Amino acid sequence: PETAGATDSTDSTAEPVAKPVQSPRLEEKEINLRSGMTGYSYTNLFAPYLHDAAEITIEDPYIRKYWQIRNLSEFMTMLVETRDVEGLKVHLVTDSEEYERADVLEGLNEIKDEMESLGMEFSYEFQAGLHDRLISTDNGWRIHLGRGLDIFEPYGKYSVAASSATRRKCKECNIIYRRG
């Protein structure tokens, strides 16, 4: 006998019921990365704290060289892969010398165009004398970055570490997560 509103569990056309995603319990903490440690990535370090943010500001005066711009690109990729980015606003505050500004602008504009095509707003500004490295969010988290986004040792372009961040060796630094 059929019951009104009942669904046959063997019906292959029935859509699965989405389960709510539970965010892990976020807490204030400090992570001390030692030189040569592995197992860390932008995803496991930052994604849980950025998941619900609508606005993210990155302050890092050292987004100047090729690998530093690549680090920023990987950070942005982490956002795209771990959350809905439609309407997300990410603002970078950085610094650079005049002689390197053209290369920096080229990289940042490439990131901006790609993020825009995904529905994310990425903007940037240059601020002379910037020193501290920080990620702050509109959901109340401040992540103090001892080395900014430049937390990994150099690796070869054909190394497994090139495509697997958790296999990269870390540089020594502290990352501090604070509320408010």
N, C-alpha and C positions, 0 to 999 in steps of 0.2 A: 504494500500500500504506500502511496505517495503522501507526503505531508507538505502542505503549502509552505513555501520558503525554504524547504530542506534542500540540500545539495548532495548529490551522489558523490561520495569520496573517490569513486573511480572515474568520474567525468574528467576527461583530459582537456576539456575546454574551460573548466573552471579556473579562475585566476587565483593564484596563491595569496593568502592573506599576509600582508607585509607585517613583519614583526618590528616593533620600535627598536631602534638602535640605542643601546645604552652607552652613554659616554662613561669612560672610566672615571673614577673619583679622582679629581685633580687636587693636588696638594702643593703647597709651597715646599720647595726643596732646593738642594744644591747638588750638582753633579760635578765631580772632579775627574776630568779626563786626563789620563797620564799618557805621555808620549809612547806611541806604538800600540795603544789599545785598539781593538777592533770590535765590531758588533754594533756600532752606532751609525745612524743615518739621520737625515733631516726628518724623515717620517717618524721614527721612534723618539726623536728628541722633541719635535715641535708640533706635529699634527694634532695630538689630543688637546693641546692648549689653544690651538687656532681654529678648531673645528666649528665653533659657534660664533666666531667673530664676523662682523660685517665690515669692519675696517681694521686694517693692520698697518702699522708704521714700522719700517725697518730703518734704524739709524746705524750706519756703518760707513765710516769715512774711507774705507779701503775697498771700494768697488771700482778699481782702476785698471788692473791688469787683466789679461785674457782669462786666466783661471778664476779670478775673483768675479768677473761677469758670468762665467760658466757656473760658479757656485750659486749666484743669484738665480740664474736660469733653472738650475736643479731645485732650488728652494721653491720657485714658482711652479715647477712641474710637480713637486710634492703636493702643493695646494690643489692643483688640478686633479691629481690622482686620488686624493683622500677626502674630498668634500665637494659640495656643490659650489661652484665659483660664480654662478650667475649673480650679478649685482655686487660681488665682492669688490672692495676698494683696497688696494695695496699702494702705499706711498713709501718711496725710498728717499732718505736724506743721506747724501754722501758728499764727498769732496774729491777733487782731482786737480792736478797741476794743469796749467794751460796747454803745455806741450802734448799731453795725453788726452785732452778733452774730446777731440774729434773721434778717436777710437772708442772712448767711453760712450759718447752720444750714439754712435752707430750701434753698439751692443744694446744699450738701454732702449733705443727706439725699436730695434728688432723684437725685443721682449715685449715692449708696449703693444706693438701691432699684433703679435700673436695672442697675447692675453685678451686684447680687445675682441679678436675674432671668436674667443671662447666666452665672451660675456663678462669678463673681469675688467675693472678699471685699474690700470697701473700708471702711476705718475711718479715723478722724481724731481728733486731739486738738489742744487749744490750749495753747501754751506761751509764756508771757510772756517777753519779752526775747530771743526767737529772732532771730538776725541772718543767719547763713550760709544759703546756698541750695544744696541738694545732693540728688542722687538716689543712693541706695545700694541695692545688691542683695545677695542671698544667694549669688550666683555670683561675688562678689569685685570688682565694679566700683563705683567712686565717681565720679560725674559732678558736678563743681563748676560751678554755674550762677551766673555773675556777676549776672544779673538774674532768676534764678528762671525760671519758665515764661513770664514777661512779656517775651518777646524781640522782639515785633513792634510796629511803629508802628501807631497807630490807623488804621482804614480804614472806609470807608462801608459801611453794611449792604447796599447794592446793588452794591458794587464786586465785580469778579472776584476780588479778594483775599479776599472773605468766604467763598468756597467753594474757593479754590485757594491753600493756604498758601504754596506756593513762589513765588507772585506778590506776597506781602506783603513790605513793606520791613522790614528788621531794625533794631532798636535796637543801638547799639554795646555790645558785651559780649564776654566770654571764656567759653568752655566748655572745661573741662579734664577729660579722661578718665584715670583712674588705676586701676590694679589694686591691690587690697588695702586 
